[in-house]
Amino acid sequence: MPEQLVREQWAQTVFLRRAGMEARGWLLEVMRTVEDIGLSSFTLGDVYAGEDRLQRAYPNNRNVRPKIRQQLQVLRDNGFLEFLGRGKYRLSRES
């Protein structure tokens, strides 16, 4: 992989280092859920399919679906995802 591409991808993770421990955990769990889908384009429903695992990881959180949506917004705002509208997402080409 070209050095410049590696540097650009590394720079995209800066926001993870600034996030608190729990926030970083949620981001990584939602990223893992998206990765497990295995598609470059997916729906919110596809991510919700991982809700049970996230609920087990965070048993005190009674608002898992809103938290998933929030984390998808953070990932969108940081260039990992593109929101296509109507619950549809696509992995960013840079990710």
N, C-alpha and C positions, 0 to 999 in steps of 0.2 A: 504494500500500500504506500502511495507517495507520502513523504513526510508532511507536506502541507495539508493533506487531507486528514492525517492523524491529528495534527495540531488543531484544525478546525473542529473536528469531532470532540476533542478533549475540551476545547473552549466552551462547547455547548453544555458541559456538565458543571460549570461553575456554580449555577444556581443550586445544585444539589449540596455543595459544600456549605453554602450559606444557610440552607434550611436547617431547622432544628431536627433533633434525633427522630421524634415521632413523625414529623412532616416528611423527612427523608424516607422513613420506613414506608409510609403510605405511597409516596411517589414510586419507590422501587417495586412495591407489591403491585401497583397498577401497571407499571411498565412490564413486569413479569407476566401479568395477566394478558396484556396486549400481545406480548411476544408468544405466549402459548396459543393464541388464536392462529398464528402462523400465516396470516394473510397481510398484504400491504394495505388493503382496504377492508374495513370492518364496520360494524354498527355498534351502537350503544348496547343493544341487546346481546351482542356477542361478548361484550365486556361484563355485562350483568351475569352472564353464565358463570363467571368466577366469583360471584358474590358469596357463596358458601365458604370458600377458602378464606376470603377476606374477613368474613364474620368470625371465623375460627381464630384468625390471626389477631383480631381486635375485638374480643368478646364483649367489651364494655361499650362499644360504639353501636348505638341503636339507629344510626342514620348512614348505613353503608352505601346505599345508592346515591344519596346526595354527595357523599365523600368521594365516590368514584367520579361523579360528574365534575366535582371541584378539581380533582387531580388531573383529569383529562384537559381541563381548561389551563392548568399550570403547564402541562406538557405541550399544549398548543401554543401558549404564550412564549414558551422557550424553544420553539422550533422543532420539537420532536414529532408533532402531529399537525395535520391540517384538518380543520373542521369543514366539512363539505355541506353541512346543513341537514336538517331533518334526521338527526341522530346518526349521521354517517361521518366516518373519519378515514383518513389515509395517513400512513406513515410518511414523514417528510423524506424527501430524497436525500437530504443531508444526514439523516439518522443512520 
